[in-house]
């Protein structure tokens, strides 16, 4: 132990042997390494967001480990048709002899892929157009604002249905691409309005005089102050993409062989599940879709608290 000079305050290293001092240092490093990120702590502190995170985690686990939760192959039609829910088939079987519960499990994977990829695509387009229009202003702003307003007034669902009907190929990725390319307008308008309030700030002017380029100013100086708005926009785009895919599949636009909650509803309606008494086949995909959108909505309450400290719960 080191000798203390008169008037000095003893520290942890002075009060512990060398081996214990090393243990304390290792424990401190471990605590720093496994410390929960601040943004995740804010999301978890919000009660509504906490429920949404748990629900979303369940959907993610089911989607990732679908083969473990699915008792049968979702495409297998070797079973008796129109079986009632029971131990062998938790939700019964379809008119083709397919296990409904297995299709429900694999449908979670499809909906999450559509939500994540479609939401990211729509958010990226909205970011580029909205930030460029808001920061540059002038003629660029007028041209891009015209396209934003044009995209806002066009009915989205009929447009998506029309593009899906005439698109080359009816695969899932074609549907995702169409959803992403048609769902950016509202997000672009919000981001343009936000950047109009930020571009006149002093730190933006200082960055311009320092010689930073256009994209450096936008993505290095402005973007960090819009993270919560970007995340909220992504959540909204993801929910819109999930709902749009389900709606298109239910209306018959898209590949009917894709295992998704929308195609389950399409076949249940097409095969007369209501008449044959197959309530599980008709209600299960709709309830699953509702719970997934509810989970994303609840998480959105926590995302709002990230950008507004007044919304944070004690």
Backbone bond lengths (Angstrom), bond angles and torsions (degrees), N, CA, C in turn:
res aa  C-N    CA-C-N  psi(-1)  N-CA   C-N-CA  omega(-1)  CA-C   N-CA-C  phi
1 X - - - 1.468 - - 1.520 108.50 -
2 X 1.321 115.80 134.33 1.454 119.87 -178.07 1.514 110.63 -73.25
3 X 1.327 115.60 147.84 1.463 121.40 179.76 1.516 109.15 -80.07
4 X 1.353 116.70 134.23 1.456 122.20 -179.82 1.509 110.19 -90.86
5 X 1.316 115.40 137.99 1.442 120.46 172.72 1.523 109.72 -78.16
6 X 1.284 116.56 158.53 1.455 120.57 -178.89 1.525 110.48 -62.43
7 X 1.361 115.30 130.11 1.460 121.00 178.50 1.511 114.16 90.60
8 X 1.368 118.75 -5.79 1.437 121.13 179.73 1.520 110.49 -83.82
9 X 1.331 116.11 149.27 1.462 121.60 178.38 1.517 109.01 -92.77
10 X 1.329 118.38 128.82 1.461 119.89 179.89 1.526 110.60 -66.73
11 X 1.311 116.51 142.50 1.459 122.83 177.98 1.526 109.52 -108.99
12 X 1.360 114.79 176.13 1.451 118.94 -179.69 1.521 110.75 -62.87
13 X 1.336 117.32 -40.01 1.460 121.24 -179.19 1.513 112.04 -66.90
14 X 1.356 118.11 -28.84 1.463 120.90 177.78 1.517 110.76 -76.77
15 X 1.337 117.79 -28.38 1.451 120.64 -172.71 1.521 112.60 -91.79
16 X 1.365 119.13 -10.99 1.443 121.45 -175.81 1.512 110.40 -117.21
17 X 1.323 116.93 149.69 1.465 119.96 171.27 1.513 109.90 -63.40
18 X 1.340 115.22 168.19 1.446 119.77 -175.49 1.521 112.03 -62.84
19 X 1.351 117.15 -40.18 1.454 118.67 -178.80 1.526 111.24 -67.10
20 X 1.329 116.73 -40.48 1.460 119.52 177.88 1.527 111.10 -69.41
21 X 1.322 116.41 -33.99 1.465 119.75 177.10 1.516 110.68 -62.92
22 X 1.334 116.99 -41.59 1.459 120.10 177.05 1.510 112.56 -65.08
23 X 1.335 116.83 -36.82 1.469 119.99 178.28 1.522 110.99 -65.30
24 X 1.349 116.43 -41.17 1.459 120.22 178.35 1.519 110.47 -63.14
25 X 1.328 116.96 -40.84 1.456 120.25 -179.95 1.522 111.26 -65.55
26 X 1.346 117.16 -40.45 1.455 120.07 177.81 1.518 111.90 -65.27
27 X 1.355 115.58 -39.60 1.452 118.89 178.73 1.526 111.01 -65.05
28 X 1.339 117.07 -38.46 1.457 121.00 178.13 1.515 111.18 -63.39
29 X 1.332 116.58 -42.53 1.454 120.04 177.61 1.520 111.51 -64.33
30 X 1.326 116.89 -39.78 1.462 120.40 178.86 1.517 111.24 -63.99
31 X 1.358 116.19 -40.24 1.463 118.92 179.04 1.520 111.43 -64.22
32 X 1.335 116.40 -38.95 1.458 119.96 178.21 1.517 110.87 -67.16
33 X 1.352 116.42 -36.89 1.456 120.01 -176.60 1.525 111.36 -69.14
34 X 1.333 117.04 -38.00 1.454 120.76 -175.47 1.519 112.44 -103.46
35 X 1.315 118.07 18.38 1.442 121.00 179.12 1.525 110.31 -69.97
36 X 1.321 115.67 137.09 1.460 120.60 -179.39 1.522 109.08 -68.52
37 X 1.340 118.68 131.52 1.473 120.07 177.82 1.519 111.51 -57.83
38 X 1.344 115.46 148.65 1.455 119.78 -176.52 1.514 113.25 -61.55
39 X 1.342 116.98 -40.05 1.467 119.70 -178.81 1.516 111.43 -65.22
40 X 1.357 116.70 -35.92 1.458 119.18 178.88 1.521 110.91 -70.17
41 X 1.349 116.29 -34.93 1.461 119.33 176.62 1.522 112.03 -64.33
42 X 1.339 116.71 -38.36 1.469 120.12 177.88 1.522 110.59 -65.83
43 X 1.331 116.97 -41.89 1.458 119.74 177.56 1.527 111.57 -62.49
44 X 1.326 116.18 -39.93 1.463 120.30 -176.48 1.532 111.60 -74.33
45 X 1.323 118.02 -28.10 1.462 120.63 -179.65 1.530 111.34 -70.12
46 X 1.321 117.56 -28.97 1.453 120.69 178.37 1.528 108.72 -75.48
47 X 1.334 117.36 124.45 1.462 121.12 -174.00 1.527 111.86 -64.37
48 X 1.317 117.57 -42.83 1.457 120.17 178.83 1.528 110.62 -64.95
49 X 1.324 115.55 -43.72 1.458 119.32 179.34 1.523 111.41 -64.90
50 X 1.329 117.34 -34.47 1.461 121.05 179.10 1.531 110.49 -62.25
51 X 1.329 116.32 -44.69 1.468 120.07 177.72 1.527 109.96 -62.71
52 X 1.339 116.83 -42.49 1.455 120.05 178.99 1.515 112.74 -63.86
53 X 1.336 117.67 -38.61 1.466 120.87 178.58 1.520 111.14 -64.40
54 X 1.329 116.75 -41.19 1.465 119.92 178.58 1.523 110.60 -64.28
55 X 1.337 116.19 -45.15 1.465 119.64 178.69 1.527 111.21 -62.69
56 X 1.335 116.11 -42.81 1.460 120.06 -179.62 1.529 111.00 -65.85
57 X 1.334 116.80 -37.26 1.466 120.31 177.90 1.527 110.84 -63.56
58 X 1.336 116.67 -38.35 1.467 119.95 177.79 1.525 110.37 -62.84
59 X 1.326 116.55 -45.37 1.467 119.69 178.57 1.531 111.04 -62.10
60 X 1.331 117.19 -40.68 1.460 120.29 179.63 1.521 111.65 -64.25
61 X 1.325 116.35 -43.48 1.469 120.13 179.84 1.528 110.41 -63.49
62 X 1.327 116.53 -43.83 1.464 120.15 179.12 1.531 110.66 -63.26
63 X 1.336 116.65 -40.48 1.465 119.68 -178.51 1.521 111.96 -68.66
64 X 1.327 116.59 -43.97 1.467 119.91 -177.68 1.524 111.14 -68.74
65 X 1.317 116.20 -42.30 1.469 120.57 -177.35 1.535 111.19 -105.04
66 X 1.317 116.17 39.92 1.470 120.76 -178.82 1.528 112.87 -56.30
67 X 1.341 119.88 -41.07 1.474 117.96 179.19 1.526 113.60 -61.78
68 X 1.333 117.47 -26.82 1.461 119.73 179.78 1.528 111.59 -78.26
69 X 1.327 117.74 -33.39 1.460 121.11 -178.22 1.529 112.09 -88.04
70 X 1.306 117.02 -20.55 1.464 119.91 -177.65 1.523 110.06 -85.58
71 X 1.321 118.80 121.05 1.469 119.97 -179.82 1.521 113.72 -74.27
72 X 1.325 117.78 -20.90 1.468 121.08 -176.93 1.524 109.39 -139.66
73 X 1.308 114.82 167.59 1.461 121.14 172.58 1.527 108.25 -69.57
74 X 1.354 118.73 125.39 1.470 119.52 -176.41 1.523 113.65 -64.57
75 X 1.327 118.23 -18.81 1.462 121.19 -179.55 1.533 112.75 -97.43
76 X 1.312 116.62 -6.15 1.456 120.09 -178.43 1.531 110.35 -72.34
77 X 1.322 116.38 131.33 1.468 121.78 178.94 1.528 111.49 -120.16
78 X 1.333 115.25 37.17 1.460 121.31 -178.11 1.522 113.40 -86.97
79 X 1.336 117.76 -0.84 1.461 120.32 -175.97 1.528 109.95 -97.39
80 X 1.307 113.87 167.81 1.463 119.29 178.13 1.516 109.70 -68.34
81 X 1.325 118.89 141.50 1.475 120.26 -177.59 1.526 111.93 -76.87
82 X 1.317 114.36 154.65 1.475 123.62 172.55 1.527 113.00 56.15
83 X 1.337 116.94 39.38 1.465 119.94 175.28 1.516 109.57 -76.57
84 X 1.326 116.70 142.96 1.457 121.48 176.41 1.524 110.24 -74.80
85 X 1.335 118.26 158.17 1.471 120.26 176.76 1.521 111.36 -56.99
86 X 1.326 115.44 135.64 1.454 121.27 -179.36 1.505 110.56 -163.17
87 X 1.319 116.46 -169.94 1.468 120.93 -176.44 1.520 111.41 -66.89
88 X 1.329 117.55 -37.24 1.462 119.32 -179.96 1.511 113.12 -74.05
89 X 1.315 116.36 -32.01 1.464 122.66 179.15 1.530 106.67 -137.92
90 X 1.318 116.40 105.96 1.467 120.95 -171.00 1.520 112.38 -59.73
91 X 1.326 117.10 -35.23 1.456 121.27 -179.79 1.523 112.64 -116.47
92 X 1.316 116.67 11.90 1.449 120.49 179.73 1.522 112.20 86.17
93 X 1.317 115.08 -166.76 1.460 120.81 179.64 1.525 110.10 -127.53
94 X 1.316 115.66 163.24 1.462 121.85 179.63 1.529 109.99 -84.10
95 X 1.309 115.59 179.96 1.462 119.84 177.41 1.529 112.05 -68.45
96 X 1.338 116.83 -17.03 1.462 120.93 176.87 1.525 112.28 -94.03
97 X 1.342 116.83 -2.23 1.452 120.15 -179.19 1.514 114.19 86.28
98 X 1.324 118.44 24.95 1.467 122.84 178.72 1.528 109.52 -97.17
99 X 1.336 115.49 146.46 1.462 120.66 -178.81 1.529 109.93 -76.52
100 X 1.324 117.07 122.02 1.466 121.67 -175.06 1.525 110.92 -70.29
101 X 1.322 118.07 -40.95 1.465 120.39 -178.18 1.526 111.15 -63.73
102 X 1.318 117.94 -39.14 1.471 120.77 178.36 1.525 110.90 -63.91
103 X 1.325 117.07 -40.25 1.453 119.67 176.48 1.521 111.59 -65.92
104 X 1.330 116.59 -36.41 1.462 120.20 178.25 1.522 111.07 -63.72
105 X 1.328 117.27 -40.44 1.467 121.50 -179.89 1.523 110.42 -65.31
106 X 1.322 118.04 -47.86 1.462 120.77 -179.52 1.525 111.75 -70.90
107 X 1.324 117.41 -23.76 1.458 119.68 176.38 1.512 112.82 -65.55
108 X 1.347 117.59 -28.62 1.466 120.77 176.72 1.524 110.72 -62.16
109 X 1.321 116.78 -38.36 1.471 120.39 178.74 1.522 110.91 -63.05
110 X 1.324 116.52 -44.20 1.467 120.46 -179.76 1.521 111.58 -63.25
111 X 1.332 117.19 -45.37 1.467 120.39 -177.46 1.523 111.30 -65.18
112 X 1.325 117.85 -39.28 1.461 120.30 179.88 1.526 111.49 -69.29
113 X 1.324 117.01 -37.75 1.467 119.69 176.58 1.527 110.28 -63.19
114 X 1.320 116.38 -44.74 1.463 120.42 178.20 1.519 110.71 -61.73
115 X 1.340 117.31 -44.52 1.454 120.59 -178.71 1.517 112.87 -63.75
116 X 1.329 117.26 -45.88 1.471 120.85 -176.64 1.526 111.05 -70.13
117 X 1.326 117.28 -52.43 1.466 120.29 -175.64 1.530 110.77 -69.78
118 X 1.329 116.60 -45.78 1.465 119.03 178.81 1.517 112.02 -64.53
119 X 1.348 117.27 -39.65 1.460 120.45 177.75 1.516 112.48 -65.25
120 X 1.338 117.26 -41.54 1.469 120.55 178.41 1.526 111.21 -64.52
121 X 1.321 116.98 -42.05 1.467 120.05 -179.31 1.529 111.16 -64.35
122 X 1.338 116.46 -46.89 1.464 119.77 179.78 1.525 111.12 -64.94
123 X 1.341 117.80 -38.50 1.461 121.09 179.79 1.522 111.35 -67.30
124 X 1.329 116.78 -40.19 1.465 119.85 179.52 1.526 111.21 -63.87
125 X 1.319 116.80 -43.71 1.469 119.85 178.60 1.526 110.34 -64.21
126 X 1.326 116.73 -42.85 1.464 120.46 179.77 1.522 111.03 -63.46
127 X 1.333 117.16 -37.60 1.462 120.44 178.86 1.522 111.34 -63.71
128 X 1.310 116.21 -50.43 1.468 119.89 -176.45 1.530 110.58 -62.39
129 X 1.309 117.66 -47.43 1.468 120.93 -176.69 1.528 110.67 -71.09
130 X 1.322 117.51 -46.84 1.464 120.75 -177.09 1.517 113.13 -65.54
131 X 1.336 116.80 -45.33 1.468 119.48 -179.20 1.522 111.74 -69.12
132 X 1.323 116.85 -38.98 1.465 119.71 179.00 1.529 111.17 -64.77
133 X 1.334 116.47 -45.30 1.465 119.74 179.92 1.517 111.73 -64.60
134 X 1.314 117.06 -42.61 1.458 119.63 -177.38 1.511 113.68 -71.56
135 X 1.331 117.24 -34.97 1.467 119.44 -176.19 1.528 112.48 -81.82
136 X 1.331 116.93 -42.19 1.465 118.91 -176.69 1.522 112.06 -77.29
137 X 1.350 116.37 -39.25 1.465 119.13 -179.02 1.524 111.75 65.40
138 X 1.320 116.17 -164.07 1.457 121.44 175.76 1.519 113.10 63.18
139 X 1.327 114.63 -141.40 1.462 120.65 -177.81 1.519 112.14 -64.16
140 X 1.333 116.45 -38.47 1.473 120.03 178.67 1.521 110.23 -60.21
141 X 1.321 116.40 -43.70 1.463 120.85 179.12 1.525 110.92 -62.74
142 X 1.321 117.01 -42.69 1.466 120.20 -178.94 1.527 111.70 -64.46
143 X 1.323 116.66 -41.77 1.466 120.03 -179.20 1.526 110.78 -67.16
144 X 1.341 116.03 -48.03 1.456 119.35 -178.56 1.529 111.78 -67.97
145 X 1.339 117.07 -35.12 1.465 120.12 177.04 1.518 110.76 -64.50
146 X 1.342 116.82 -35.78 1.467 120.12 176.91 1.532 110.36 -60.65
147 X 1.334 116.86 -45.23 1.465 119.59 -179.80 1.536 111.01 -68.98
148 X 1.330 117.10 -34.95 1.475 119.74 177.03 1.523 110.18 -63.35
149 X 1.329 116.33 -48.25 1.469 119.70 179.67 1.527 111.80 -64.65
150 X 1.319 116.19 -35.77 1.461 119.60 177.87 1.521 111.11 -64.66
151 X 1.327 116.04 -41.99 1.466 120.25 178.92 1.521 111.80 -68.22
152 X 1.336 116.80 -28.54 1.466 120.14 -178.82 1.524 112.04 -74.28
153 X 1.309 117.62 -34.04 1.468 120.10 -175.79 1.522 112.50 -85.94
154 X 1.331 117.83 -15.71 1.468 120.37 178.96 1.524 108.58 -77.52
155 X 1.334 119.32 129.22 1.478 120.95 176.94 1.521 110.52 -60.57
156 X 1.336 116.15 120.83 1.455 120.73 -171.63 1.529 112.10 -70.04
157 X 1.334 117.12 -49.56 1.465 119.24 -174.48 1.525 112.63 -62.20
158 X 1.346 120.06 -46.85 1.480 117.53 175.65 1.520 112.78 -61.34
159 X 1.344 117.14 -35.78 1.456 119.57 179.26 1.525 110.80 -65.41
160 X 1.348 116.57 -44.21 1.459 120.00 178.68 1.520 110.73 -63.09
161 X 1.333 115.96 -41.76 1.460 119.68 179.32 1.525 111.17 -62.94
162 X 1.335 116.88 -41.00 1.467 120.82 179.79 1.521 110.86 -65.15
163 X 1.339 116.45 -45.61 1.460 119.82 179.88 1.517 111.46 -65.59
164 X 1.333 116.39 -38.19 1.465 119.70 179.84 1.516 111.44 -67.05
165 X 1.336 116.64 -35.53 1.463 120.03 -178.11 1.522 111.84 -68.80
166 X 1.335 117.33 -34.57 1.461 120.87 -175.41 1.527 113.52 -106.57
167 X 1.317 116.93 4.07 1.460 119.86 179.02 1.521 109.86 -72.14
168 X 1.344 117.07 144.12 1.472 119.23 176.82 1.526 110.15 -70.76
169 X 1.304 116.73 110.55 1.459 120.88 -176.62 1.512 110.94 95.00
170 X 1.321 116.16 150.87 1.450 121.41 -177.51 1.528 110.66 -124.38
171 X 1.320 117.20 28.80 1.453 120.69 -178.14 1.521 111.93 -75.96
172 X 1.325 114.49 170.30 1.464 120.75 -178.58 1.518 111.52 -64.39
173 X 1.340 117.31 -38.36 1.463 120.03 -177.21 1.527 111.62 -69.88
174 X 1.310 117.05 -28.18 1.468 119.36 174.52 1.518 110.18 -66.16
175 X 1.329 116.22 -42.28 1.468 120.84 177.66 1.524 110.62 -63.61
176 X 1.332 117.43 -43.01 1.466 120.92 178.88 1.522 110.58 -61.33
177 X 1.332 116.85 -43.59 1.466 120.58 -179.94 1.520 110.85 -62.30
178 X 1.316 117.24 -42.81 1.469 120.35 -179.93 1.521 110.70 -65.65
179 X 1.324 117.11 -42.01 1.470 120.90 179.21 1.528 110.56 -63.22
180 X 1.334 117.11 -42.76 1.460 120.08 -179.85 1.519 112.90 -66.60
181 X 1.333 116.58 -36.25 1.459 120.28 -177.84 1.525 113.05 -77.59
182 X 1.316 117.36 -13.68 1.466 120.16 -179.05 1.526 113.48 -112.28
183 X 1.342 118.14 0.29 1.458 119.33 -174.48 1.515 115.36 -115.29
184 X 1.329 117.31 26.47 1.466 120.48 -173.75 1.527 113.59 -101.82
185 X 1.321 119.50 -13.77 1.468 121.81 -165.62 1.530 112.90 -64.43
186 X 1.323 117.81 -48.94 1.474 119.51 -177.46 1.517 111.56 -64.71
187 X 1.330 116.88 -38.29 1.462 119.71 177.15 1.518 112.19 -65.96
188 X 1.327 117.56 -38.12 1.464 120.48 178.48 1.526 111.15 -64.18
189 X 1.321 117.46 -39.78 1.469 120.27 179.43 1.526 111.01 -64.23
190 X 1.330 117.89 -42.09 1.468 120.83 179.75 1.520 111.23 -65.52
191 X 1.312 116.75 -41.42 1.462 119.83 -178.40 1.525 111.13 -71.00
192 X 1.313 117.33 -33.72 1.467 119.94 175.95 1.523 110.54 -65.15
193 X 1.334 116.76 -42.22 1.462 119.89 178.23 1.526 111.64 -63.57
194 X 1.335 116.87 -37.14 1.457 120.09 179.87 1.519 111.72 -68.94
195 X 1.323 116.99 -41.85 1.463 119.44 -177.11 1.528 111.28 -70.97
196 X 1.326 117.92 -25.07 1.465 120.54 176.25 1.530 110.95 -63.75
197 X 1.339 117.64 -29.69 1.458 121.27 178.32 1.522 112.48 -84.75
198 X 1.330 117.27 -14.22 1.468 120.22 -175.67 1.529 113.16 -103.03
199 X 1.321 118.07 -25.02 1.463 119.26 -170.92 1.524 113.22 -69.29
200 X 1.336 117.77 -18.66 1.468 120.17 179.37 1.526 112.95 -94.48
201 X 1.328 117.83 6.18 1.455 120.13 179.31 1.530 110.41 -69.32
202 X 1.334 114.91 157.84 1.471 119.97 -175.77 1.519 112.38 -64.47
203 X 1.344 117.06 -38.94 1.466 118.17 -177.33 1.528 111.87 -68.93
204 X 1.343 116.91 -26.37 1.460 119.22 175.33 1.524 109.73 -70.63
205 X 1.334 116.65 -43.22 1.465 120.58 177.89 1.517 110.65 -61.61
206 X 1.332 116.38 -41.01 1.465 120.09 179.31 1.527 110.84 -64.62
207 X 1.331 118.06 -38.51 1.457 120.79 178.76 1.521 111.42 -65.53
208 X 1.338 116.45 -38.04 1.469 119.98 178.54 1.522 110.55 -65.79
209 X 1.338 117.00 -44.32 1.468 120.10 179.26 1.525 111.66 -68.38
210 X 1.350 116.65 -23.05 1.461 119.90 178.00 1.522 112.12 -77.56
211 X 1.323 117.55 -6.02 1.456 121.17 175.70 1.511 114.91 96.51
212 X 1.324 118.30 12.15 1.463 119.68 179.13 1.526 109.94 -72.44
213 X 1.328 115.19 142.74 1.448 120.80 -179.15 1.527 111.90 -75.87
214 X 1.344 114.35 178.23 1.466 120.95 -177.06 1.522 112.08 -58.73
215 X 1.344 116.06 -54.43 1.458 119.30 -175.78 1.519 111.81 -70.70
216 X 1.333 117.18 -28.46 1.466 119.39 175.28 1.521 110.97 -65.50
217 X 1.319 116.64 -42.05 1.466 119.99 178.68 1.521 110.73 -65.31
218 X 1.334 115.46 -43.03 1.464 119.09 -176.13 1.525 111.43 -67.73
219 X 1.327 116.89 -49.91 1.457 119.75 -171.87 1.525 113.63 -92.05
220 X 1.331 118.33 -17.24 1.463 119.20 179.01 1.511 112.39 -100.23
221 X 1.308 118.21 -34.49 1.458 121.01 -176.01 1.529 112.95 -100.92
222 X 1.340 116.35 -38.77 1.465 119.74 -174.46 1.525 112.40 -91.70
223 X 1.306 117.11 -42.19 1.452 120.81 -175.79 1.526 114.03 -55.78
224 X 1.347 120.06 -43.65 1.471 118.63 -179.98 1.521 114.03 -57.83
225 X 1.311 118.69 -24.95 1.463 121.87 178.98 1.529 112.70 -87.95
226 X 1.332 116.21 1.96 1.461 120.22 -179.08 1.525 112.04 -123.31
227 X 1.340 116.87 16.80 1.456 119.94 -174.10 1.524 111.50 -60.38
228 X 1.335 116.55 -46.46 1.465 118.98 -178.19 1.519 110.95 -62.78
229 X 1.340 117.59 -39.32 1.463 120.95 178.32 1.521 110.92 -65.74
230 X 1.323 116.79 -38.54 1.462 120.51 178.81 1.529 110.60 -66.05
231 X 1.337 116.74 -42.95 1.469 120.28 -179.73 1.528 110.37 -65.44
232 X 1.330 116.41 -42.75 1.466 119.52 177.42 1.533 110.19 -61.28
233 X 1.318 116.52 -41.69 1.460 119.81 177.60 1.522 112.03 -62.87
234 X 1.339 116.72 -39.21 1.459 119.74 178.01 1.524 111.20 -65.07
235 X 1.339 117.21 -42.00 1.460 119.88 179.35 1.522 110.63 -61.68
236 X 1.336 116.11 -43.46 1.465 119.08 177.89 1.519 112.18 -64.15
237 X 1.337 117.02 -40.87 1.465 120.17 178.62 1.518 111.43 -66.26
238 X 1.346 116.75 -37.79 1.466 120.32 178.62 1.530 111.00 -64.20
239 X 1.342 116.07 -44.73 1.469 118.80 177.78 1.523 111.16 -63.28
240 X 1.326 116.81 -41.12 1.459 119.77 177.76 1.514 112.37 -63.71
241 X 1.348 117.10 -38.73 1.461 120.52 179.51 1.523 111.34 -66.66
242 X 1.336 116.60 -41.95 1.472 120.27 179.43 1.529 110.06 -63.38
243 X 1.329 116.28 -46.29 1.462 119.54 179.03 1.509 112.64 -65.44
244 X 1.340 117.20 -38.23 1.468 120.36 -179.47 1.522 111.08 -66.75
245 X 1.335 117.35 -41.69 1.470 119.60 178.72 1.519 111.02 -63.36
246 X 1.345 116.06 -42.68 1.461 119.25 179.08 1.530 110.85 -64.38
247 X 1.328 116.76 -41.34 1.458 119.93 179.17 1.511 112.61 -65.17
248 X 1.341 116.59 -42.27 1.463 119.86 179.22 1.528 111.00 -64.20
249 X 1.340 115.55 -43.45 1.463 119.14 -179.94 1.525 110.91 -64.97
250 X 1.311 117.10 -38.71 1.464 120.31 179.77 1.523 111.25 -65.51
251 X 1.340 116.22 -34.72 1.465 119.99 179.48 1.523 112.52 -80.85
252 X 1.343 116.96 -6.82 1.454 120.05 177.69 1.508 114.72 96.60
253 X 1.357 118.11 5.29 1.462 121.28 177.33 1.526 108.02 -91.31
254 X 1.297 115.63 122.90 1.454 119.29 -176.56 1.515 109.82 121.20
255 X 1.317 114.84 -176.88 1.455 120.74 -178.06 1.524 110.03 -84.61
256 X 1.338 119.01 113.71 1.467 119.80 -178.11 1.520 113.48 -69.12
257 X 1.330 117.71 -10.76 1.456 120.51 178.54 1.526 112.82 -84.73
258 X 1.319 117.29 -9.41 1.461 120.97 178.15 1.527 109.94 -70.23
259 X 1.321 116.09 135.83 1.463 120.61 178.00 1.525 107.87 -85.92
260 X 1.315 116.56 103.72 1.462 121.65 177.35 1.511 108.40 -148.76
261 X 1.315 115.60 166.66 1.464 119.64 179.69 1.527 110.59 -66.97
262 X 1.311 117.06 -30.94 1.457 119.87 177.90 1.520 112.05 -67.74
263 X 1.338 117.12 -44.65 1.461 119.67 178.85 1.527 111.26 -68.28
264 X 1.337 117.39 -32.01 1.467 119.49 175.00 1.529 110.38 -61.52
265 X 1.331 116.25 -44.26 1.468 119.87 178.11 1.524 111.16 -65.48
266 X 1.333 115.62 -36.93 1.468 119.42 178.88 1.524 111.13 -62.43
267 X 1.335 116.86 -48.90 1.458 119.73 -178.58 1.522 111.61 -69.93
268 X 1.339 117.24 -34.45 1.463 119.64 177.71 1.524 110.49 -63.21
269 X 1.318 116.61 -41.43 1.458 120.13 178.43 1.529 111.30 -72.59
270 X 1.321 116.46 -38.42 1.459 120.98 -177.68 1.531 112.12 -70.45
271 X 1.323 116.87 -33.08 1.456 121.25 -177.77 1.527 113.22 -94.54
272 X 1.332 116.86 7.64 1.453 119.87 175.38 1.517 114.87 70.57
273 X 1.337 116.69 45.35 1.466 119.39 -179.72 1.517 111.70 -62.77
274 X 1.321 117.21 -32.04 1.458 120.09 179.72 1.530 111.05 -67.71
275 X 1.315 116.81 -35.91 1.466 120.86 -179.49 1.521 111.19 -74.10
276 X 1.335 116.81 -39.50 1.466 120.72 -177.94 1.516 113.30 -83.08
277 X 1.330 117.37 -2.43 1.457 120.14 177.91 1.512 114.98 82.26
278 X 1.334 117.74 16.79 1.469 121.30 179.02 1.527 109.62 -85.63
279 X 1.345 116.63 70.22 1.460 121.18 -176.50 1.524 112.34 -65.26
280 X 1.310 116.34 -36.09 1.469 119.32 -178.92 1.521 111.05 -64.19
281 X 1.320 116.78 -40.91 1.459 121.34 178.69 1.521 110.68 -62.74
282 X 1.315 117.50 -34.07 1.457 121.64 -176.63 1.529 112.19 -83.81
283 X 1.342 116.83 -38.64 1.462 120.12 -172.67 1.529 113.65 -91.31
284 X 1.330 118.68 -31.79 1.463 121.04 -173.15 1.527 113.35 -58.91
285 X 1.335 120.60 -49.76 1.472 118.46 179.94 1.521 113.13 -64.82
286 X 1.341 117.40 -35.10 1.465 119.32 177.64 1.515 112.18 -66.39
287 X 1.330 117.40 -41.39 1.462 120.58 178.39 1.524 111.13 -66.84
288 X 1.339 116.89 -41.44 1.466 119.69 178.58 1.526 110.98 -61.92
289 X 1.323 116.47 -42.49 1.463 120.50 178.16 1.525 110.58 -63.25
290 X 1.327 117.11 -41.12 1.464 120.86 179.97 1.527 111.12 -64.51
291 X 1.328 117.40 -42.09 1.458 120.80 -179.30 1.534 111.71 -68.10
292 X 1.323 117.63 -35.77 1.465 119.90 177.97 1.524 110.80 -66.68
293 X 1.322 117.32 -44.74 1.464 120.37 177.97 1.532 110.13 -65.83
294 X 1.329 117.16 -36.60 1.463 120.16 176.23 1.522 111.13 -62.32
295 X 1.341 117.34 -40.68 1.466 120.76 178.97 1.523 111.01 -61.69
296 X 1.318 117.52 -44.98 1.461 120.78 178.73 1.529 111.34 -65.16
297 X 1.319 117.09 -36.68 1.464 120.74 178.18 1.516 111.28 -65.55
298 X 1.325 117.37 -41.90 1.463 120.81 179.37 1.533 111.22 -66.63
299 X 1.331 117.19 -38.94 1.470 119.75 177.12 1.520 110.30 -63.62
300 X 1.316 116.94 -29.59 1.460 121.20 179.86 1.521 112.10 -61.64
301 X 1.341 117.74 -30.59 1.462 120.07 176.21 1.524 111.10 -61.35
302 X 1.316 117.10 -40.66 1.456 120.28 176.27 1.503 113.12 -69.52
303 X 1.333 116.90 -35.00 1.464 120.35 177.62 1.525 110.27 -64.79
304 X 1.324 117.13 -38.07 1.466 120.17 175.92 1.528 110.79 -60.96
305 X 1.329 116.71 -36.34 1.461 120.38 179.84 1.524 112.21 -68.96
306 X 1.332 118.14 -23.06 1.463 120.42 177.17 1.521 111.23 -63.75
307 X 1.328 116.77 -40.66 1.457 120.32 -177.94 1.509 114.12 -91.54
308 X 1.337 118.16 -15.54 1.467 121.85 -178.67 1.528 109.12 -128.84
309 X 1.339 118.52 99.04 1.471 120.37 -178.13 1.527 113.58 -59.80
310 X 1.342 118.16 -22.74 1.448 119.98 179.77 1.521 112.75 -67.82
311 X 1.338 117.82 -19.12 1.453 122.03 179.58 1.514 112.58 -88.78
312 X 1.326 118.18 -5.00 1.454 120.81 -178.02 1.506 111.21 -75.64
313 X 1.334 115.48 140.89 1.451 120.97 -178.99 1.513 110.58 -91.96
314 X 1.344 114.70 145.84 1.459 119.42 178.14 1.521 109.19 -75.09
